[in-house]
């Protein structure tokens, strides 16, 4: 069971998942995370840290003053991505979702939003 132990601190998590129409590489992920930072008006602390694992795909993290975002991309058994935006600053869910859908040319995406 979940209980908000700190109701005075705003926190929001947005998980976006989808199947991109094209292969995603490190440069595409880094560019996406940098553009997402600007779009959501987050303060960049450290540029994207992206690592490729031949077995699992790519994973990346961008560090914001307001928290950050994890990005996971699997190339096997088919292209799939999962993005976890976590921040203490309010942002528009629809803006992040539409940007992500268009950026990766995804017809359908799913999301889960958690606010504290």
Backbone atoms as SQL, in Angstrom:
CREATE TABLE atoms (id INTEGER PRIMARY KEY, chain TEXT, resi INTEGER, resn TEXT, atom TEXT, x REAL, y REAL, z REAL);
INSERT INTO atoms VALUES
  (1, 'A', 1, 'UNK', 'N', 0.838, -1.174, 0.000),
  (2, 'A', 1, 'UNK', 'CA', 0.000, 0.000, 0.000),
  (3, 'A', 1, 'UNK', 'C', 0.887, 1.243, 0.000),
  (4, 'A', 2, 'UNK', 'N', 0.415, 2.280, -0.658),
  (5, 'A', 2, 'UNK', 'CA', 1.177, 3.517, -0.781),
  (6, 'A', 2, 'UNK', 'C', 0.570, 4.592, 0.099),
  (7, 'A', 3, 'UNK', 'N', 1.453, 5.357, 0.733),
  (8, 'A', 3, 'UNK', 'CA', 1.040, 6.515, 1.511),
  (9, 'A', 3, 'UNK', 'C', 2.025, 7.632, 1.212),
  (10, 'A', 4, 'UNK', 'N', 1.513, 8.814, 0.939),
  (11, 'A', 4, 'UNK', 'CA', 2.370, 9.969, 0.666),
  (12, 'A', 4, 'UNK', 'C', 2.990, 10.436, 1.975),
  (13, 'A', 5, 'UNK', 'N', 4.281, 10.202, 2.118),
  (14, 'A', 5, 'UNK', 'CA', 4.984, 10.558, 3.351),
  (15, 'A', 5, 'UNK', 'C', 5.449, 12.008, 3.369),
  (16, 'A', 6, 'UNK', 'N', 5.308, 12.696, 2.248),
  (17, 'A', 6, 'UNK', 'CA', 5.748, 14.089, 2.184),
  (18, 'A', 6, 'UNK', 'C', 4.790, 14.908, 1.317),
  (19, 'A', 7, 'UNK', 'N', 3.580, 15.155, 1.819),
  (20, 'A', 7, 'UNK', 'CA', 2.576, 15.847, 1.009),
  (21, 'A', 7, 'UNK', 'C', 2.924, 17.297, 0.660),
  (22, 'A', 8, 'UNK', 'N', 3.891, 17.883, 1.326),
  (23, 'A', 8, 'UNK', 'CA', 4.258, 19.271, 1.022),
  (24, 'A', 8, 'UNK', 'C', 5.261, 19.375, -0.129),
  (25, 'A', 9, 'UNK', 'N', 5.811, 18.251, -0.573),
  (26, 'A', 9, 'UNK', 'CA', 6.760, 18.252, -1.684),
  (27, 'A', 9, 'UNK', 'C', 6.044, 17.719, -2.930),
  (28, 'A', 10, 'UNK', 'N', 5.965, 18.558, -3.960),
  (29, 'A', 10, 'UNK', 'CA', 5.332, 18.142, -5.211),
  (30, 'A', 10, 'UNK', 'C', 6.264, 17.187, -5.955),
  (31, 'A', 11, 'UNK', 'N', 5.712, 16.061, -6.402),
  (32, 'A', 11, 'UNK', 'CA', 6.450, 15.106, -7.221),
  (33, 'A', 11, 'UNK', 'C', 5.516, 14.587, -8.299),
  (34, 'A', 12, 'UNK', 'N', 6.080, 14.396, -9.490),
  (35, 'A', 12, 'UNK', 'CA', 5.294, 13.844, -10.596),
  (36, 'A', 12, 'UNK', 'C', 6.165, 12.874, -11.372),
  (37, 'A', 13, 'UNK', 'N', 5.575, 11.755, -11.720),
  (38, 'A', 13, 'UNK', 'CA', 6.252, 10.754, -12.546),
  (39, 'A', 13, 'UNK', 'C', 5.342, 10.468, -13.738),
  (40, 'A', 14, 'UNK', 'N', 5.958, 10.492, -14.917),
  (41, 'A', 14, 'UNK', 'CA', 5.229, 10.166, -16.139),
  (42, 'A', 14, 'UNK', 'C', 6.004, 9.079, -16.860),
  (43, 'A', 15, 'UNK', 'N', 5.363, 7.941, -17.046),
  (44, 'A', 15, 'UNK', 'CA', 5.973, 6.825, -17.761),
  (45, 'A', 15, 'UNK', 'C', 5.297, 6.744, -19.130),
  (46, 'A', 16, 'UNK', 'N', 6.109, 6.800, -20.176),
  (47, 'A', 16, 'UNK', 'CA', 5.613, 6.735, -21.552),
  (48, 'A', 16, 'UNK', 'C', 6.261, 5.525, -22.224),
  (49, 'A', 17, 'UNK', 'N', 5.438, 4.709, -22.886),
  (50, 'A', 17, 'UNK', 'CA', 5.975, 3.553, -23.607),
  (51, 'A', 17, 'UNK', 'C', 5.377, 3.493, -25.006),
  (52, 'A', 18, 'UNK', 'N', 6.166, 2.957, -25.932),
  (53, 'A', 18, 'UNK', 'CA', 5.680, 2.840, -27.298),
  (54, 'A', 18, 'UNK', 'C', 6.630, 2.056, -28.182),
  (55, 'A', 19, 'UNK', 'N', 6.177, 1.834, -29.401),
  (56, 'A', 19, 'UNK', 'CA', 6.962, 1.115, -30.403),
  (57, 'A', 19, 'UNK', 'C', 7.302, 2.102, -31.522),
  (58, 'A', 20, 'UNK', 'N', 8.576, 2.519, -31.600),
  (59, 'A', 20, 'UNK', 'CA', 8.955, 3.477, -32.643),
  (60, 'A', 20, 'UNK', 'C', 8.962, 2.828, -34.025),
  (61, 'A', 21, 'UNK', 'N', 8.707, 3.643, -35.051),
  (62, 'A', 21, 'UNK', 'CA', 8.676, 3.141, -36.429),
  (63, 'A', 21, 'UNK', 'C', 10.055, 2.979, -37.036),
  (64, 'A', 22, 'UNK', 'N', 11.075, 3.568, -36.409),
  (65, 'A', 22, 'UNK', 'CA', 12.445, 3.488, -36.920),
  (66, 'A', 22, 'UNK', 'C', 13.388, 3.073, -35.798),
  (67, 'A', 23, 'UNK', 'N', 14.543, 2.577, -36.191),
  (68, 'A', 23, 'UNK', 'CA', 15.573, 2.209, -35.219),
  (69, 'A', 23, 'UNK', 'C', 16.029, 3.469, -34.486),
  (70, 'A', 24, 'UNK', 'N', 16.256, 3.334, -33.198),
  (71, 'A', 24, 'UNK', 'CA', 16.703, 4.444, -32.357),
  (72, 'A', 24, 'UNK', 'C', 18.163, 4.205, -31.989),
  (73, 'A', 25, 'UNK', 'N', 18.980, 5.239, -32.116),
  (74, 'A', 25, 'UNK', 'CA', 20.385, 5.117, -31.735),
  (75, 'A', 25, 'UNK', 'C', 20.734, 6.141, -30.651),
  (76, 'A', 26, 'UNK', 'N', 21.985, 6.109, -30.200),
  (77, 'A', 26, 'UNK', 'CA', 22.436, 6.984, -29.122),
  (78, 'A', 26, 'UNK', 'C', 22.207, 8.457, -29.448),
  (79, 'A', 27, 'UNK', 'N', 22.545, 8.869, -30.655),
  (80, 'A', 27, 'UNK', 'CA', 22.382, 10.272, -31.035),
  (81, 'A', 27, 'UNK', 'C', 20.926, 10.716, -30.973),
  (82, 'A', 28, 'UNK', 'N', 20.030, 9.839, -31.391),
  (83, 'A', 28, 'UNK', 'CA', 18.596, 10.153, -31.369),
  (84, 'A', 28, 'UNK', 'C', 18.107, 10.300, -29.929),
  (85, 'A', 29, 'UNK', 'N', 18.545, 9.408, -29.048),
  (86, 'A', 29, 'UNK', 'CA', 18.142, 9.483, -27.642),
  (87, 'A', 29, 'UNK', 'C', 18.676, 10.759, -27.005),
  (88, 'A', 30, 'UNK', 'N', 19.947, 11.053, -27.223),
  (89, 'A', 30, 'UNK', 'CA', 20.549, 12.255, -26.636),
  (90, 'A', 30, 'UNK', 'C', 19.832, 13.517, -27.121),
  (91, 'A', 31, 'UNK', 'N', 19.539, 13.572, -28.418),
  (92, 'A', 31, 'UNK', 'CA', 18.836, 14.727, -28.970),
  (93, 'A', 31, 'UNK', 'C', 17.440, 14.847, -28.371),
  (94, 'A', 32, 'UNK', 'N', 16.733, 13.722, -28.267),
  (95, 'A', 32, 'UNK', 'CA', 15.390, 13.722, -27.675),
  (96, 'A', 32, 'UNK', 'C', 15.426, 14.264, -26.249),
  (97, 'A', 33, 'UNK', 'N', 16.336, 13.752, -25.428),
  (98, 'A', 33, 'UNK', 'CA', 16.397, 14.180, -24.032),
  (99, 'A', 33, 'UNK', 'C', 16.759, 15.660, -23.903),
  (100, 'A', 34, 'UNK', 'N', 17.652, 16.142, -24.734),
  (101, 'A', 34, 'UNK', 'CA', 17.991, 17.569, -24.709),
  (102, 'A', 34, 'UNK', 'C', 16.802, 18.432, -25.128),
  (103, 'A', 35, 'UNK', 'N', 16.086, 18.007, -26.158),
  (104, 'A', 35, 'UNK', 'CA', 14.904, 18.765, -26.608),
  (105, 'A', 35, 'UNK', 'C', 13.783, 18.704, -25.571),
  (106, 'A', 36, 'UNK', 'N', 13.602, 17.530, -24.958),
  (107, 'A', 36, 'UNK', 'CA', 12.588, 17.388, -23.914),
  (108, 'A', 36, 'UNK', 'C', 12.883, 18.341, -22.755),
  (109, 'A', 37, 'UNK', 'N', 14.136, 18.455, -22.389),
  (110, 'A', 37, 'UNK', 'CA', 14.536, 19.364, -21.309),
  (111, 'A', 37, 'UNK', 'C', 14.103, 20.791, -21.609),
  (112, 'A', 38, 'UNK', 'N', 14.359, 21.231, -22.819),
  (113, 'A', 38, 'UNK', 'CA', 13.990, 22.599, -23.219),
  (114, 'A', 38, 'UNK', 'C', 12.476, 22.763, -23.282),
  (115, 'A', 39, 'UNK', 'N', 11.803, 21.773, -23.853),
  (116, 'A', 39, 'UNK', 'CA', 10.353, 21.826, -23.990),
  (117, 'A', 39, 'UNK', 'C', 9.660, 21.937, -22.629),
  (118, 'A', 40, 'UNK', 'N', 10.137, 21.165, -21.655),
  (119, 'A', 40, 'UNK', 'CA', 9.527, 21.168, -20.320),
  (120, 'A', 40, 'UNK', 'C', 10.117, 22.239, -19.414),
  (121, 'A', 41, 'UNK', 'N', 11.072, 23.006, -19.940),
  (122, 'A', 41, 'UNK', 'CA', 11.731, 24.096, -19.203),
  (123, 'A', 41, 'UNK', 'C', 12.418, 23.590, -17.936),
  (124, 'A', 42, 'UNK', 'N', 13.164, 22.495, -18.111),
  (125, 'A', 42, 'UNK', 'CA', 13.949, 21.942, -17.014),
  (126, 'A', 42, 'UNK', 'C', 15.373, 22.492, -17.086),
  (127, 'A', 43, 'UNK', 'N', 16.028, 22.534, -15.933),
  (128, 'A', 43, 'UNK', 'CA', 17.386, 23.063, -15.840),
  (129, 'A', 43, 'UNK', 'C', 18.381, 21.920, -15.943),
  (130, 'A', 44, 'UNK', 'N', 19.156, 21.905, -17.005),
  (131, 'A', 44, 'UNK', 'CA', 20.121, 20.837, -17.248),
  (132, 'A', 44, 'UNK', 'C', 21.294, 20.929, -16.276),
  (133, 'A', 45, 'UNK', 'N', 21.601, 19.816, -15.621),
  (134, 'A', 45, 'UNK', 'CA', 22.769, 19.730, -14.738),
  (135, 'A', 45, 'UNK', 'C', 23.862, 18.936, -15.441),
  (136, 'A', 46, 'UNK', 'N', 23.489, 17.765, -15.963),
  (137, 'A', 46, 'UNK', 'CA', 24.426, 16.914, -16.700),
  (138, 'A', 46, 'UNK', 'C', 23.737, 16.451, -17.983),
  (139, 'A', 47, 'UNK', 'N', 24.455, 16.549, -19.088),
  (140, 'A', 47, 'UNK', 'CA', 23.935, 16.102, -20.387),
  (141, 'A', 47, 'UNK', 'C', 23.611, 14.607, -20.332),
  (142, 'A', 48, 'UNK', 'N', 22.863, 14.101, -21.306),
  (143, 'A', 48, 'UNK', 'CA', 22.494, 12.685, -21.292),
  (144, 'A', 48, 'UNK', 'C', 23.704, 11.747, -21.196),
  (145, 'A', 49, 'UNK', 'N', 23.566, 10.769, -20.333),
  (146, 'A', 49, 'UNK', 'CA', 24.558, 9.697, -20.188),
  (147, 'A', 49, 'UNK', 'C', 23.918, 8.456, -20.801),
  (148, 'A', 50, 'UNK', 'N', 24.423, 8.034, -21.940),
  (149, 'A', 50, 'UNK', 'CA', 23.798, 6.940, -22.680),
  (150, 'A', 50, 'UNK', 'C', 24.780, 5.790, -22.851),
  (151, 'A', 51, 'UNK', 'N', 24.282, 4.588, -22.614),
  (152, 'A', 51, 'UNK', 'CA', 25.116, 3.382, -22.714),
  (153, 'A', 51, 'UNK', 'C', 24.393, 2.352, -23.560),
  (154, 'A', 52, 'UNK', 'N', 25.147, 1.660, -24.396),
  (155, 'A', 52, 'UNK', 'CA', 24.562, 0.604, -25.226),
  (156, 'A', 52, 'UNK', 'C', 25.027, -0.751, -24.739),
  (157, 'A', 53, 'UNK', 'N', 24.071, -1.674, -24.640),
  (158, 'A', 53, 'UNK', 'CA', 24.350, -3.054, -24.282),
  (159, 'A', 53, 'UNK', 'C', 23.863, -3.912, -25.448),
  (160, 'A', 54, 'UNK', 'N', 24.750, -4.665, -26.104),
  (161, 'A', 54, 'UNK', 'CA', 24.343, -5.452, -27.276),
  (162, 'A', 54, 'UNK', 'C', 23.191, -6.416, -26.988),
  (163, 'A', 55, 'UNK', 'N', 23.099, -6.869, -25.765),
  (164, 'A', 55, 'UNK', 'CA', 22.060, -7.832, -25.410),
  (165, 'A', 55, 'UNK', 'C', 20.705, -7.166, -25.151),
  (166, 'A', 56, 'UNK', 'N', 20.731, -5.994, -24.516),
  (167, 'A', 56, 'UNK', 'CA', 19.472, -5.375, -24.084),
  (168, 'A', 56, 'UNK', 'C', 19.073, -4.125, -24.853),
  (169, 'A', 57, 'UNK', 'N', 20.013, -3.390, -25.402),
  (170, 'A', 57, 'UNK', 'CA', 19.685, -2.156, -26.104),
  (171, 'A', 57, 'UNK', 'C', 20.381, -0.968, -25.473),
  (172, 'A', 58, 'UNK', 'N', 19.685, 0.155, -25.437),
  (173, 'A', 58, 'UNK', 'CA', 20.273, 1.394, -24.935),
  (174, 'A', 58, 'UNK', 'C', 19.546, 1.873, -23.688),
  (175, 'A', 59, 'UNK', 'N', 20.296, 2.483, -22.794),
  (176, 'A', 59, 'UNK', 'CA', 19.694, 3.140, -21.640),
  (177, 'A', 59, 'UNK', 'C', 20.379, 4.483, -21.462),
  (178, 'A', 60, 'UNK', 'N', 19.610, 5.447, -20.976),
  (179, 'A', 60, 'UNK', 'CA', 20.139, 6.792, -20.836),
  (180, 'A', 60, 'UNK', 'C', 19.498, 7.483, -19.645),
  (181, 'A', 61, 'UNK', 'N', 20.204, 8.485, -19.140),
  (182, 'A', 61, 'UNK', 'CA', 19.687, 9.310, -18.050),
  (183, 'A', 61, 'UNK', 'C', 20.121, 10.744, -18.279),
  (184, 'A', 62, 'UNK', 'N', 19.204, 11.666, -18.064),
  (185, 'A', 62, 'UNK', 'CA', 19.544, 13.089, -18.091),
  (186, 'A', 62, 'UNK', 'C', 19.206, 13.663, -16.720),
  (187, 'A', 63, 'UNK', 'N', 20.130, 14.424, -16.176),
  (188, 'A', 63, 'UNK', 'CA', 20.016, 14.964, -14.823),
  (189, 'A', 63, 'UNK', 'C', 19.589, 16.424, -14.892),
  (190, 'A', 64, 'UNK', 'N', 18.451, 16.719, -14.267),
  (191, 'A', 64, 'UNK', 'CA', 17.940, 18.081, -14.179),
  (192, 'A', 64, 'UNK', 'C', 18.019, 18.555, -12.742),
  (193, 'A', 65, 'UNK', 'N', 18.075, 19.845, -12.574),
  (194, 'A', 65, 'UNK', 'CA', 17.990, 20.425, -11.236),
  (195, 'A', 65, 'UNK', 'C', 16.669, 20.012, -10.591),
  (196, 'A', 66, 'UNK', 'N', 15.639, 19.859, -11.395),
  (197, 'A', 66, 'UNK', 'CA', 14.305, 19.485, -10.917),
  (198, 'A', 66, 'UNK', 'C', 14.104, 17.970, -10.836),
  (199, 'A', 67, 'UNK', 'N', 15.087, 17.169, -11.089),
  (200, 'A', 67, 'UNK', 'CA', 15.132, 15.695, -11.025),
  (201, 'A', 67, 'UNK', 'C', 15.717, 15.122, -12.305),
  (202, 'A', 68, 'UNK', 'N', 14.937, 14.384, -13.132),
  (203, 'A', 68, 'UNK', 'CA', 15.551, 13.824, -14.333),
  (204, 'A', 68, 'UNK', 'C', 14.660, 12.846, -15.064),
  (205, 'A', 69, 'UNK', 'N', 15.237, 12.229, -16.098),
  (206, 'A', 69, 'UNK', 'CA', 14.509, 11.274, -16.927),
  (207, 'A', 69, 'UNK', 'C', 15.394, 10.085, -17.269),
  (208, 'A', 70, 'UNK', 'N', 14.811, 8.892, -17.154),
  (209, 'A', 70, 'UNK', 'CA', 15.463, 7.665, -17.616),
  (210, 'A', 70, 'UNK', 'C', 14.820, 7.273, -18.939),
  (211, 'A', 71, 'UNK', 'N', 15.641, 6.772, -19.843),
  (212, 'A', 71, 'UNK', 'CA', 15.173, 6.357, -21.163),
  (213, 'A', 71, 'UNK', 'C', 15.719, 4.960, -21.425),
  (214, 'A', 72, 'UNK', 'N', 14.838, 4.039, -21.803),
  (215, 'A', 72, 'UNK', 'CA', 15.248, 2.664, -22.101),
  (216, 'A', 72, 'UNK', 'C', 14.749, 2.299, -23.493),
  (217, 'A', 73, 'UNK', 'N', 15.621, 1.689, -24.287),
  (218, 'A', 73, 'UNK', 'CA', 15.257, 1.277, -25.641),
  (219, 'A', 73, 'UNK', 'C', 15.758, -0.143, -25.892),
  (220, 'A', 74, 'UNK', 'N', 14.834, -1.014, -26.274),
  (221, 'A', 74, 'UNK', 'CA', 15.176, -2.394, -26.629),
  (222, 'A', 74, 'UNK', 'C', 15.129, -2.512, -28.144),
  (223, 'A', 75, 'UNK', 'N', 16.110, -3.151, -28.719),
  (224, 'A', 75, 'UNK', 'CA', 16.082, -3.397, -30.159),
  (225, 'A', 75, 'UNK', 'C', 15.649, -4.820, -30.468),
  (226, 'A', 76, 'UNK', 'N', 15.653, -5.704, -29.473),
  (227, 'A', 76, 'UNK', 'CA', 15.219, -7.094, -29.630),
  (228, 'A', 76, 'UNK', 'C', 14.197, -7.411, -28.544),
  (229, 'A', 77, 'UNK', 'N', 13.175, -8.166, -28.795),
  (230, 'A', 77, 'UNK', 'CA', 12.834, -8.849, -30.038),
  (231, 'A', 77, 'UNK', 'C', 12.245, -7.903, -31.091),
  (232, 'A', 78, 'UNK', 'N', 11.884, -6.672, -30.695),
  (233, 'A', 78, 'UNK', 'CA', 11.422, -5.643, -31.629),
  (234, 'A', 78, 'UNK', 'C', 11.685, -4.289, -30.974),
  (235, 'A', 79, 'UNK', 'N', 11.717, -3.220, -31.764),
  (236, 'A', 79, 'UNK', 'CA', 11.970, -1.905, -31.179),
  (237, 'A', 79, 'UNK', 'C', 10.882, -1.524, -30.165),
  (238, 'A', 80, 'UNK', 'N', 11.299, -1.118, -28.990),
  (239, 'A', 80, 'UNK', 'CA', 10.381, -0.734, -27.915),
  (240, 'A', 80, 'UNK', 'C', 11.090, 0.272, -27.027),
  (241, 'A', 81, 'UNK', 'N', 10.367, 1.299, -26.596),
  (242, 'A', 81, 'UNK', 'CA', 10.987, 2.252, -25.687),
  (243, 'A', 81, 'UNK', 'C', 10.113, 2.515, -24.473),
  (244, 'A', 82, 'UNK', 'N', 10.776, 2.831, -23.366),
  (245, 'A', 82, 'UNK', 'CA', 10.124, 3.152, -22.108),
  (246, 'A', 82, 'UNK', 'C', 10.845, 4.358, -21.513),
  (247, 'A', 83, 'UNK', 'N', 10.095, 5.405, -21.234),
  (248, 'A', 83, 'UNK', 'CA', 10.660, 6.657, -20.736),
  (249, 'A', 83, 'UNK', 'C', 10.020, 6.964, -19.391),
  (250, 'A', 84, 'UNK', 'N', 10.851, 7.303, -18.414),
  (251, 'A', 84, 'UNK', 'CA', 10.376, 7.596, -17.062),
  (252, 'A', 84, 'UNK', 'C', 10.822, 9.009, -16.683),
  (253, 'A', 85, 'UNK', 'N', 9.881, 9.945, -16.739),
  (254, 'A', 85, 'UNK', 'CA', 10.153, 11.336, -16.379),
  (255, 'A', 85, 'UNK', 'C', 9.750, 11.518, -14.923),
  (256, 'A', 86, 'UNK', 'N', 10.676, 11.969, -14.105),
  (257, 'A', 86, 'UNK', 'CA', 10.391, 12.204, -12.689),
  (258, 'A', 86, 'UNK', 'C', 10.861, 13.602, -12.343),
  (259, 'A', 87, 'UNK', 'N', 9.969, 14.406, -11.783),
  (260, 'A', 87, 'UNK', 'CA', 10.337, 15.781, -11.489),
  (261, 'A', 87, 'UNK', 'C', 9.559, 16.356, -10.315),
  (262, 'A', 88, 'UNK', 'N', 10.150, 17.337, -9.689),
  (263, 'A', 88, 'UNK', 'CA', 9.511, 18.092, -8.612),
  (264, 'A', 88, 'UNK', 'C', 8.938, 19.401, -9.157),
  (265, 'A', 89, 'UNK', 'N', 8.938, 19.552, -10.470),
  (266, 'A', 89, 'UNK', 'CA', 8.406, 20.741, -11.135),
  (267, 'A', 89, 'UNK', 'C', 7.222, 20.321, -11.998),
  (268, 'A', 90, 'UNK', 'N', 6.173, 21.100, -11.960),
  (269, 'A', 90, 'UNK', 'CA', 4.990, 20.787, -12.754),
  (270, 'A', 90, 'UNK', 'C', 5.284, 20.951, -14.243),
  (271, 'A', 91, 'UNK', 'N', 4.697, 20.067, -15.032),
  (272, 'A', 91, 'UNK', 'CA', 4.771, 20.157, -16.489),
  (273, 'A', 91, 'UNK', 'C', 3.513, 19.518, -17.060),
  (274, 'A', 92, 'UNK', 'N', 3.224, 19.832, -18.311),
  (275, 'A', 92, 'UNK', 'CA', 2.027, 19.324, -18.972),
  (276, 'A', 92, 'UNK', 'C', 2.274, 17.925, -19.538),
  (277, 'A', 93, 'UNK', 'N', 1.528, 16.962, -19.053),
  (278, 'A', 93, 'UNK', 'CA', 1.639, 15.582, -19.519),
  (279, 'A', 93, 'UNK', 'C', 1.416, 15.490, -21.026),
  (280, 'A', 94, 'UNK', 'N', 0.379, 16.145, -21.512),
  (281, 'A', 94, 'UNK', 'CA', 0.036, 16.073, -22.936),
  (282, 'A', 94, 'UNK', 'C', 1.176, 16.592, -23.810),
  (283, 'A', 95, 'UNK', 'N', 1.853, 17.642, -23.373),
  (284, 'A', 95, 'UNK', 'CA', 2.970, 18.213, -24.132),
  (285, 'A', 95, 'UNK', 'C', 4.093, 17.184, -24.265),
  (286, 'A', 96, 'UNK', 'N', 4.452, 16.543, -23.157),
  (287, 'A', 96, 'UNK', 'CA', 5.523, 15.529, -23.171),
  (288, 'A', 96, 'UNK', 'C', 5.129, 14.327, -24.026),
  (289, 'A', 97, 'UNK', 'N', 3.885, 13.896, -23.917),
  (290, 'A', 97, 'UNK', 'CA', 3.427, 12.735, -24.680),
  (291, 'A', 97, 'UNK', 'C', 3.402, 13.008, -26.181),
  (292, 'A', 98, 'UNK', 'N', 2.841, 14.144, -26.575),
  (293, 'A', 98, 'UNK', 'CA', 2.756, 14.471, -28.000),
  (294, 'A', 98, 'UNK', 'C', 4.139, 14.656, -28.617),
  (295, 'A', 99, 'UNK', 'N', 5.023, 15.312, -27.890),
  (296, 'A', 99, 'UNK', 'CA', 6.386, 15.490, -28.377),
  (297, 'A', 99, 'UNK', 'C', 7.048, 14.128, -28.594),
  (298, 'A', 100, 'UNK', 'N', 6.898, 13.233, -27.631),
  (299, 'A', 100, 'UNK', 'CA', 7.507, 11.904, -27.706),
  (300, 'A', 100, 'UNK', 'C', 6.931, 11.100, -28.868),
  (301, 'A', 101, 'UNK', 'N', 5.616, 11.119, -28.990),
  (302, 'A', 101, 'UNK', 'CA', 4.953, 10.377, -30.078),
  (303, 'A', 101, 'UNK', 'C', 5.438, 10.858, -31.446),
  (304, 'A', 102, 'UNK', 'N', 5.498, 12.168, -31.625),
  (305, 'A', 102, 'UNK', 'CA', 5.926, 12.725, -32.916),
  (306, 'A', 102, 'UNK', 'C', 7.419, 12.517, -33.148),
  (307, 'A', 103, 'UNK', 'N', 8.225, 12.720, -32.120),
  (308, 'A', 103, 'UNK', 'CA', 9.673, 12.621, -32.278),
  (309, 'A', 103, 'UNK', 'C', 10.091, 11.233, -32.757),
  (310, 'A', 104, 'UNK', 'N', 9.452, 10.199, -32.211),
  (311, 'A', 104, 'UNK', 'CA', 9.803, 8.821, -32.569),
  (312, 'A', 104, 'UNK', 'C', 8.834, 8.213, -33.587),
  (313, 'A', 105, 'UNK', 'N', 7.978, 9.033, -34.176),
  (314, 'A', 105, 'UNK', 'CA', 7.031, 8.595, -35.212),
  (315, 'A', 105, 'UNK', 'C', 6.244, 7.365, -34.770),
  (316, 'A', 106, 'UNK', 'N', 5.659, 7.454, -33.579),
  (317, 'A', 106, 'UNK', 'CA', 4.886, 6.335, -33.032),
  (318, 'A', 106, 'UNK', 'C', 3.401, 6.604, -33.224),
  (319, 'A', 107, 'UNK', 'N', 2.694, 5.631, -33.769),
  (320, 'A', 107, 'UNK', 'CA', 1.262, 5.780, -33.946),
  (321, 'A', 107, 'UNK', 'C', 0.526, 5.765, -32.620),
  (322, 'A', 108, 'UNK', 'N', 0.906, 4.851, -31.765),
  (323, 'A', 108, 'UNK', 'CA', 0.221, 4.701, -30.483),
  (324, 'A', 108, 'UNK', 'C', 1.252, 4.635, -29.372),
  (325, 'A', 109, 'UNK', 'N', 0.948, 5.348, -28.303),
  (326, 'A', 109, 'UNK', 'CA', 1.775, 5.249, -27.106),
  (327, 'A', 109, 'UNK', 'C', 0.849, 5.065, -25.910),
  (328, 'A', 110, 'UNK', 'N', 1.393, 4.548, -24.849),
  (329, 'A', 110, 'UNK', 'CA', 0.649, 4.423, -23.601),
  (330, 'A', 110, 'UNK', 'C', 1.407, 5.204, -22.535),
  (331, 'A', 111, 'UNK', 'N', 0.692, 5.563, -21.488),
  (332, 'A', 111, 'UNK', 'CA', 1.348, 6.313, -20.421),
  (333, 'A', 111, 'UNK', 'C', 0.697, 6.027, -19.077),
  (334, 'A', 112, 'UNK', 'N', 1.449, 6.312, -18.050),
  (335, 'A', 112, 'UNK', 'CA', 0.934, 6.250, -16.683),
  (336, 'A', 112, 'UNK', 'C', 1.503, 7.455, -15.959),
  (337, 'A', 113, 'UNK', 'N', 0.628, 8.199, -15.338),
  (338, 'A', 113, 'UNK', 'CA', 1.040, 9.386, -14.599),
  (339, 'A', 113, 'UNK', 'C', 0.805, 9.163, -13.114),
  (340, 'A', 114, 'UNK', 'N', 1.785, 9.511, -12.326),
  (341, 'A', 114, 'UNK', 'CA', 1.673, 9.407, -10.872),
  (342, 'A', 114, 'UNK', 'C', 2.021, 10.773, -10.302),
  (343, 'A', 115, 'UNK', 'N', 1.125, 11.327, -9.518),
  (344, 'A', 115, 'UNK', 'CA', 1.387, 12.617, -8.860),
  (345, 'A', 115, 'UNK', 'C', 1.316, 12.431, -7.360),
  (346, 'A', 116, 'UNK', 'N', 2.183, 13.133, -6.702),
  (347, 'A', 116, 'UNK', 'CA', 2.186, 13.099, -5.236),
  (348, 'A', 116, 'UNK', 'C', 1.897, 14.492, -4.722);
